[in-house]
Amino acid sequence: MEPSTLLKRAAAVVAAIVLLIFVYIWFSGATPTLKFAKPVAFIGPSTSVLVEADAPHGLKAFSASLEQNGQTANIYQDHTHTKQRVGAYTFYAGSKQASFLKEGTARLVIRAKSNDLRGSTAELAQDVQVILRPPTIVADGFQHYINQGGSELVTLDLGGSWTEAGVRVANYSAGSFPMPGQPDNSPHRFSLFPYPWDVPPDTIPLAFARNGAGTETTSSFWVKVFPKRFRESTIVLTDRNMQKVVGELDPNGTGSLLDRFLKLNRELRKSNAQTIYDLRNNTEKKILWSGPFIPVKGARESFFADRRSYVYNGRKVDEQVHLGYDLAQTMNSPVKAANSGRVIYADRLGLYGNCVIIDHGYSLQSLYGHMSRILVKVGDNVAKEQQIGVSGATGMAFGDHVHFSMMIAGIQVDPKEWWDEHWIHDRILSKIGPNAGKSPVASAPPSEPAEPAHKTGRKRGHRRH
């Protein structure tokens, strides 16, 4: 065969190989996929936007633009070639990036080009509402005396553009409700909020208002916080008590008895707290209770925010804070509702065993744990002192008793205040009842709420969890 023929054939083979490689690369290219990492329904002066991009060969270019009334502004560009398959892009969108924006509807457009031979382009577009007016908020001029670990109520007047408002204490926050008789969107509102036990007493609560674009305005108000010293106690663990708890709550677990118990005491406790917190919005926008709350009868074996040291074989192995009261009288005693309300939880709840949670309106809720039997179901309306169950030792309980807690906005507070009729009138009802708008009766520091006494002959200190 002549050399020229061999060269031609070799060239044809090379060309075929190059073509195959080109075809493979071309068809192995893919169009990027784009999605918003969190919904973007509103933008303001400068709203953070996070977009996730997925492209097998990375991206060659990424850009964002805003369009309104025939005008367009490129607000973000990234031409850095990347070979990473998945990437995240954060940028700001608003009137600072597109000066022509007016309040109303605009269109946010995201484009991305794949970093391969095909260079496919993907587009993600979404209509957004432009909100440029900031919210305004004015808190009342009342004197607010608050116990650390307690509750308080502040009235608020809102203006401008707002979608939510309430009170924030450190990292904890509570929402707001329209004043009684006002529509849901009324700017005349109040916030029933907790001052959590673990927040330093020099922390200043802030009223806040926020619009859909994330623009927030805050306002302080007159506050005096009374520090509290919470009790410390020791719980001596025995193999028998730990076996009871572990056998009930972690029957198929592995590891030593102590390790399994400590895991429950730490991780399950956090999980249960989250479940309780998640129920905070399952509340009526009205008062369901009447008069002072009636504490569960029994000897007080544990108090609110007790700091407990767990000791095993003479060695401290754990420390937890007990949020609520443990009350014991006689075995299988009737458990009665502290006040009227609606049952929002009636089932097993980890450390609390058989548990009932009652909503009393405006995010105020009460919890009853460790019961041997539950006598109500979710959705039931219950009256004050109606029996809802029977005491027991389910969950993390070493003996028959009832765990009683109260929550505001999902955060546990000291129930003691709610047992005091005068405190309820002065701190709550005088601000949202017939006298709303006038200076509350409690313009001087309140006295420490009294603890109703319940006599019992039971030996104390052996039923705590």
C-alpha positions as CSV (number, residue, x, y, z in Angstrom):
1,M,0.0,0.0,0.0
2,E,1.3,3.4,-1.0
3,P,2.4,5.7,1.8
4,S,-0.1,8.3,0.7
5,T,-2.9,5.9,1.1
6,L,-1.7,5.0,4.6
7,L,-1.5,8.7,5.5
8,K,-5.0,9.2,4.3
9,R,-6.3,6.3,6.3
10,A,-4.5,7.4,9.4
11,A,-5.8,10.9,9.0
12,A,-9.3,9.5,8.6
13,V,-8.9,7.5,11.8
14,V,-7.6,10.5,13.7
15,A,-10.5,12.6,12.4
16,A,-13.0,10.0,13.4
17,I,-11.5,9.8,16.9
18,V,-11.6,13.6,17.2
19,L,-15.2,13.6,16.1
20,L,-16.1,10.9,18.6
21,I,-14.4,12.9,21.3
22,F,-16.2,16.0,20.3
23,V,-19.6,14.3,20.1
24,Y,-19.0,12.7,23.6
25,I,-18.0,16.0,25.1
26,W,-20.9,17.7,23.4
27,F,-23.6,15.3,24.5
28,S,-22.1,14.9,28.0
29,G,-22.7,18.5,28.6
30,A,-25.7,19.4,30.7
31,T,-27.9,22.4,31.3
32,P,-27.4,23.8,34.8
33,T,-30.3,23.7,37.3
34,L,-31.0,26.7,39.5
35,K,-33.1,27.1,42.6
36,F,-33.6,29.6,45.4
37,A,-32.1,28.3,48.7
38,K,-35.0,30.1,50.5
39,P,-38.1,31.7,49.1
40,V,-37.8,35.2,47.7
41,A,-41.2,36.8,47.7
42,F,-40.2,40.3,48.8
43,I,-37.2,42.6,48.3
44,G,-36.5,45.9,49.9
45,P,-33.6,48.4,49.7
46,S,-31.1,45.6,49.8
47,T,-32.4,42.0,50.4
48,S,-30.0,39.0,50.6
49,V,-30.7,36.3,48.0
50,L,-29.1,32.9,48.0
51,V,-29.2,30.8,44.8
52,E,-28.0,27.2,44.5
53,A,-26.6,26.0,41.1
54,D,-26.0,22.4,40.0
55,A,-23.9,21.8,36.9
56,P,-21.9,18.6,36.2
57,H,-18.9,20.5,34.8
58,G,-19.3,23.7,36.9
59,L,-20.3,27.1,35.7
60,K,-18.7,29.5,33.2
61,A,-20.8,32.5,34.2
62,F,-23.6,33.4,36.7
63,S,-25.6,36.6,36.7
64,A,-28.7,38.2,38.2
65,S,-30.9,41.1,37.1
66,L,-34.0,43.0,38.1
67,E,-36.7,44.2,35.7
68,Q,-39.6,46.6,36.3
69,N,-41.7,48.7,33.9
70,G,-39.4,48.1,30.9
71,Q,-36.2,48.9,32.8
72,T,-33.5,46.4,33.6
73,A,-30.4,46.5,35.9
74,N,-27.7,43.9,36.1
75,I,-27.2,43.5,39.9
76,Y,-24.7,40.7,40.1
77,Q,-22.2,39.0,37.8
78,D,-19.6,36.2,38.4
79,H,-17.5,35.1,35.4
80,T,-15.1,33.1,37.5
81,H,-14.9,29.7,35.8
82,T,-15.6,26.9,38.3
83,K,-15.5,23.1,37.9
84,Q,-17.4,22.5,41.1
85,R,-20.7,20.7,40.3
86,V,-22.7,22.4,43.0
87,G,-22.3,26.0,44.0
88,A,-24.0,28.7,46.0
89,Y,-24.2,32.3,45.1
90,T,-25.2,35.1,47.5
91,F,-26.0,38.6,46.4
92,Y,-28.2,41.5,47.2
93,A,-31.3,42.7,45.3
94,G,-33.2,45.9,45.9
95,S,-33.4,49.6,45.2
96,K,-29.7,50.1,46.1
97,Q,-28.8,47.8,43.3
98,A,-31.5,49.0,40.9
99,S,-32.3,52.7,41.6
100,F,-35.4,52.7,39.3
101,L,-37.4,50.3,41.5
102,K,-40.7,51.4,42.8
103,E,-43.0,49.7,45.2
104,G,-45.0,47.0,43.4
105,T,-44.1,44.0,41.3
106,A,-40.7,43.4,39.8
107,R,-39.0,40.4,38.2
108,L,-35.8,38.8,39.4
109,V,-34.0,36.9,36.7
110,I,-31.1,34.5,37.3
111,R,-28.9,33.1,34.5
112,A,-26.1,30.6,34.5
113,K,-23.9,29.1,31.8
114,S,-22.4,25.7,32.0
115,N,-18.6,25.3,32.0
116,D,-18.4,22.7,29.1
117,L,-18.2,22.7,25.3
118,R,-22.0,23.2,24.9
119,G,-22.1,26.1,27.2
120,S,-25.8,25.6,27.9
121,T,-27.6,28.5,29.6
122,A,-30.3,28.1,32.4
123,E,-32.6,30.8,33.5
124,L,-34.6,31.1,36.7
125,A,-37.1,34.0,36.9
126,Q,-39.5,35.0,39.7
127,D,-41.9,37.9,40.3
128,V,-41.1,39.7,43.6
129,Q,-42.9,42.4,45.5
130,V,-40.8,45.5,46.1
131,I,-41.3,47.0,49.6
132,L,-39.4,50.2,50.3
133,R,-41.2,51.6,53.3
134,P,-39.6,50.5,56.6
135,P,-41.9,49.4,59.4
136,T,-42.3,51.7,62.4
137,I,-43.0,50.6,66.0
138,V,-43.9,52.4,69.2
139,A,-44.1,50.5,72.5
140,D,-46.3,51.6,75.3
141,G,-45.1,53.9,78.1
142,F,-46.0,51.6,80.9
143,Q,-43.6,50.5,83.6
144,H,-42.7,46.8,83.0
145,Y,-41.5,44.9,86.0
146,I,-40.3,41.4,85.0
147,N,-39.1,38.4,87.0
148,Q,-36.2,36.5,85.5
149,G,-37.9,33.4,84.2
150,G,-41.2,35.1,84.2
151,S,-43.7,36.7,81.8
152,E,-44.8,40.2,80.8
153,L,-47.0,42.0,78.2
154,V,-46.3,45.1,76.2
155,T,-48.7,46.9,73.8
156,L,-47.5,48.0,70.4
157,D,-48.5,50.5,67.7
158,L,-47.2,49.7,64.2
159,G,-46.9,51.7,61.0
160,G,-45.3,51.7,57.6
161,S,-45.0,48.3,55.9
162,W,-44.8,45.3,58.3
163,T,-45.7,41.6,58.3
164,E,-44.6,40.5,61.8
165,A,-43.9,42.1,65.1
166,G,-43.2,41.1,68.7
167,V,-40.6,41.2,71.5
168,R,-37.1,39.7,71.4
169,V,-35.1,38.9,74.6
170,A,-31.6,37.9,73.6
171,N,-32.1,35.1,71.1
172,Y,-35.7,34.3,72.2
173,S,-38.6,36.0,70.5
174,A,-42.4,36.1,70.9
175,G,-44.8,37.3,68.3
176,S,-47.8,39.6,68.6
177,F,-51.6,39.6,68.4
178,P,-54.1,42.2,67.5
179,M,-55.7,43.9,70.5
180,P,-59.0,42.1,71.5
181,G,-61.7,43.1,69.1
182,Q,-59.3,44.3,66.4
183,P,-58.9,42.5,63.0
184,D,-55.9,40.3,62.3
185,N,-54.0,43.0,60.4
186,S,-54.6,45.6,63.0
187,P,-51.5,47.8,63.8
188,H,-52.7,48.0,67.4
189,R,-51.2,44.9,68.9
190,F,-49.7,43.3,72.0
191,S,-47.0,40.8,72.7
192,L,-47.1,38.4,75.6
193,F,-43.5,37.4,76.0
194,P,-41.2,35.4,78.2
195,Y,-38.1,36.6,80.0
196,P,-36.2,33.2,79.9
197,W,-34.6,31.9,83.1
198,D,-31.2,31.6,81.3
199,V,-31.0,35.2,80.0
200,P,-28.8,37.6,82.2
201,P,-31.1,40.1,84.0
202,D,-29.3,43.0,82.5
203,T,-30.5,42.0,79.0
204,I,-32.8,44.7,77.5
205,P,-36.0,43.4,75.7
206,L,-36.6,44.9,72.3
207,A,-39.9,45.3,70.5
208,F,-39.5,44.6,66.8
209,A,-41.4,45.0,63.6
210,R,-40.2,43.4,60.3
211,N,-41.6,43.6,56.8
212,G,-41.5,40.9,54.1
213,A,-38.3,42.1,52.6
214,G,-36.5,41.6,56.0
215,T,-36.2,45.2,56.9
216,E,-36.5,45.4,60.7
217,T,-37.1,48.3,63.2
218,T,-36.7,47.9,67.0
219,S,-37.8,49.9,70.0
220,S,-36.9,49.7,73.6
221,F,-39.4,50.2,76.5
222,W,-39.3,50.8,80.2
223,V,-38.2,47.6,82.0
224,K,-37.0,46.6,85.4
225,V,-35.9,42.9,85.7
226,F,-35.7,41.2,89.1
227,P,-32.9,38.6,89.1
228,K,-33.7,35.2,90.6
229,R,-31.6,32.6,92.3
230,F,-32.8,29.2,91.2
231,R,-32.4,26.1,93.3
232,E,-29.7,23.5,92.9
233,S,-30.3,19.8,93.7
234,T,-28.6,16.4,93.4
235,I,-30.2,13.3,91.9
236,V,-28.4,10.1,92.9
237,L,-28.7,7.6,90.0
238,T,-29.1,3.9,90.7
239,D,-29.0,1.0,88.3
240,R,-32.6,0.2,89.1
241,N,-33.8,3.7,88.3
242,M,-31.8,4.0,85.1
243,Q,-32.9,0.5,84.0
244,K,-36.5,1.6,84.4
245,V,-36.0,4.7,82.3
246,V,-33.8,3.1,79.6
247,G,-36.0,0.0,79.4
248,E,-39.0,2.2,78.6
249,L,-37.4,4.9,76.4
250,D,-34.5,3.0,74.7
251,P,-35.3,-0.7,74.8
252,N,-33.2,-1.6,71.8
253,G,-30.3,0.8,72.5
254,T,-26.6,-0.2,72.7
255,G,-23.9,0.7,75.1
256,S,-23.7,0.8,78.9
257,L,-26.7,1.5,81.1
258,L,-25.2,4.8,82.1
259,D,-24.3,5.9,78.6
260,R,-27.8,5.1,77.4
261,F,-29.4,7.0,80.3
262,L,-27.1,10.1,79.7
263,K,-27.9,10.1,76.0
264,L,-31.6,10.2,76.8
265,N,-31.1,12.9,79.4
266,R,-29.3,15.1,77.0
267,E,-30.5,14.4,73.4
268,L,-34.1,13.4,74.1
269,R,-34.5,16.4,76.4
270,K,-33.5,18.7,73.6
271,S,-35.8,16.9,71.1
272,N,-38.7,17.2,73.5
273,A,-38.1,20.9,74.0
274,Q,-38.2,21.4,70.2
275,T,-41.5,19.5,70.0
276,I,-43.0,21.8,72.7
277,Y,-41.6,24.9,70.9
278,D,-43.1,23.8,67.6
279,L,-46.5,23.9,69.2
280,R,-46.3,27.6,70.0
281,N,-48.3,28.7,67.0
282,N,-51.1,26.2,67.7
283,T,-52.9,28.8,69.7
284,E,-56.2,30.6,69.8
285,K,-56.1,34.4,69.2
286,K,-58.3,35.0,72.3
287,I,-58.2,34.3,76.0
288,L,-59.5,30.8,76.8
289,W,-58.7,30.9,80.5
290,S,-60.5,32.6,83.4
291,G,-59.1,33.7,86.7
292,P,-55.9,32.4,88.3
293,F,-54.4,29.1,87.3
294,I,-54.9,26.3,89.8
295,P,-51.6,24.4,90.5
296,V,-51.7,20.6,90.4
297,K,-52.1,19.5,94.0
298,G,-49.2,17.7,95.7
299,A,-46.0,18.1,97.5
300,R,-43.5,20.2,95.6
301,E,-40.5,18.0,95.0
302,S,-38.9,20.1,92.3
303,F,-39.2,23.8,91.4
304,F,-38.9,25.8,88.2
305,A,-35.3,26.0,86.7
306,D,-33.8,23.7,89.3
307,R,-30.2,23.0,88.3
308,R,-29.7,19.3,88.8
309,S,-26.5,17.4,89.3
310,Y,-26.7,13.7,88.4
311,V,-24.4,11.6,90.5
312,Y,-23.6,7.9,89.9
313,N,-21.4,5.9,92.2
314,G,-20.3,9.1,94.0
315,R,-19.3,10.9,90.7
316,K,-21.1,13.7,89.0
317,V,-22.0,12.5,85.5
318,D,-24.4,15.1,84.2
319,E,-26.1,18.4,84.8
320,Q,-29.4,19.6,83.5
321,V,-32.0,22.3,84.2
322,H,-35.5,21.1,85.2
323,L,-38.1,23.5,83.8
324,G,-41.3,23.0,85.7
325,Y,-42.6,21.6,89.0
326,D,-42.7,18.0,90.1
327,L,-45.7,17.4,92.3
328,A,-46.6,14.2,94.2
329,Q,-49.5,13.3,96.4
330,T,-50.8,9.7,96.2
331,M,-50.4,7.1,93.5
332,N,-52.9,7.3,90.6
333,S,-54.2,10.7,91.7
334,P,-56.5,12.6,89.4
335,V,-54.7,15.2,87.3
336,K,-56.8,18.3,86.6
337,A,-56.4,21.2,84.1
338,A,-54.9,24.3,85.7
339,N,-57.4,26.4,83.7
340,S,-59.8,26.1,80.8
341,G,-58.4,25.7,77.2
342,R,-58.1,23.4,74.2
343,V,-56.0,20.2,74.1
344,I,-53.3,20.5,71.5
345,Y,-51.2,17.4,72.5
346,A,-52.2,14.1,74.1
347,D,-49.7,11.4,73.6
348,R,-46.3,10.0,74.6
349,L,-43.6,12.7,74.7
350,G,-40.1,11.3,75.5
351,L,-39.0,12.2,79.0
352,Y,-42.4,13.5,79.8
353,G,-44.0,10.1,79.2
354,N,-47.8,10.3,78.8
355,C,-48.2,14.0,78.3
356,V,-51.0,16.5,77.7
357,I,-50.5,20.1,76.5
358,I,-53.4,22.6,76.8
359,D,-53.5,25.9,74.9
360,H,-55.1,28.8,76.9
361,G,-54.9,31.3,74.1
362,Y,-52.4,34.0,72.9
363,S,-49.5,31.4,73.0
364,L,-50.0,30.6,76.7
365,Q,-49.9,26.8,77.3
366,S,-49.6,24.3,80.1
367,L,-48.0,20.8,80.2
368,Y,-48.8,17.8,82.3
369,G,-46.3,14.9,82.2
370,H,-45.6,11.3,83.5
371,M,-49.3,10.3,83.7
372,S,-50.3,6.7,83.7
373,R,-53.4,7.4,81.7
374,I,-54.6,10.2,79.5
375,L,-58.3,11.0,79.6
376,V,-58.6,13.6,76.8
377,K,-57.7,13.9,73.1
378,V,-56.4,16.6,70.8
379,G,-59.2,19.1,70.0
380,D,-61.1,18.7,73.3
381,N,-62.2,21.8,75.1
382,V,-61.5,21.4,78.8
383,A,-62.8,23.4,81.8
384,K,-60.7,24.6,84.7
385,E,-60.1,21.7,87.1
386,Q,-61.5,19.1,84.7
387,Q,-59.7,15.8,85.1
388,I,-57.5,15.2,82.1
389,G,-55.5,12.1,83.3
390,V,-54.2,10.1,86.1
391,S,-50.7,10.5,87.7
392,G,-48.0,8.0,87.1
393,A,-44.3,7.4,86.4
394,T,-44.1,7.2,82.6
395,G,-41.1,8.7,80.9
396,M,-38.1,9.8,82.9
397,A,-39.7,9.4,86.3
398,F,-38.5,7.4,89.2
399,G,-41.9,7.4,91.0
400,D,-45.5,8.4,90.7
401,H,-45.9,12.2,90.3
402,V,-47.0,14.9,87.8
403,H,-44.6,17.2,86.0
404,F,-46.3,20.6,85.5
405,S,-45.0,23.4,83.2
406,M,-46.3,26.6,81.6
407,M,-45.0,28.1,78.3
408,I,-45.3,31.4,76.5
409,A,-44.4,31.3,72.8
410,G,-43.0,27.8,73.3
411,I,-40.6,29.0,76.0
412,Q,-41.0,27.6,79.5
413,V,-41.7,30.1,82.3
414,D,-42.3,30.0,86.0
415,P,-46.0,29.1,86.5
416,K,-46.0,30.7,89.9
417,E,-47.0,34.1,88.5
418,W,-50.1,32.6,86.9
419,W,-51.3,31.3,90.2
420,D,-51.7,34.9,91.4
421,E,-54.9,36.6,90.5
422,H,-53.5,40.1,91.3
423,W,-50.5,39.5,89.2
424,I,-52.7,38.4,86.2
425,H,-54.8,41.5,86.5
426,D,-51.9,44.0,87.0
427,R,-49.5,42.6,84.4
428,I,-51.9,41.2,81.7
429,L,-55.6,42.0,81.8
430,S,-55.3,45.7,82.8
431,K,-53.4,46.3,79.5
432,I,-55.7,44.5,77.1
433,G,-59.0,44.5,78.9
434,P,-61.5,47.3,79.4
435,N,-58.7,49.5,80.8
436,A,-56.4,49.1,77.8
437,G,-54.7,52.4,77.0
438,K,-54.8,53.6,80.5
439,S,-51.9,53.3,82.9
440,P,-51.9,49.8,84.5
441,V,-52.7,49.3,88.1
442,A,-49.2,47.9,88.6
443,S,-47.2,51.1,88.3
444,A,-45.1,50.0,91.3
445,P,-43.0,46.8,91.5
446,P,-45.2,43.7,92.1
447,S,-44.7,41.6,95.1
448,E,-43.4,38.0,94.7
449,P,-46.4,35.9,93.7
450,A,-47.5,33.6,96.5
451,E,-47.2,29.8,96.1
452,P,-50.5,28.1,97.1
453,A,-49.8,25.6,99.9
454,H,-50.8,22.0,99.6
455,K,-50.3,19.7,102.6
456,T,-49.3,16.1,102.2
457,G,-47.9,13.4,104.3
458,R,-45.8,11.9,101.5
459,K,-42.1,11.7,101.8
460,R,-40.5,14.1,99.5
461,G,-37.5,14.0,97.1
462,H,-37.7,10.5,95.6
463,R,-39.9,11.0,92.5
464,R,-38.0,13.6,90.5
465,H,-36.7,13.0,87.0
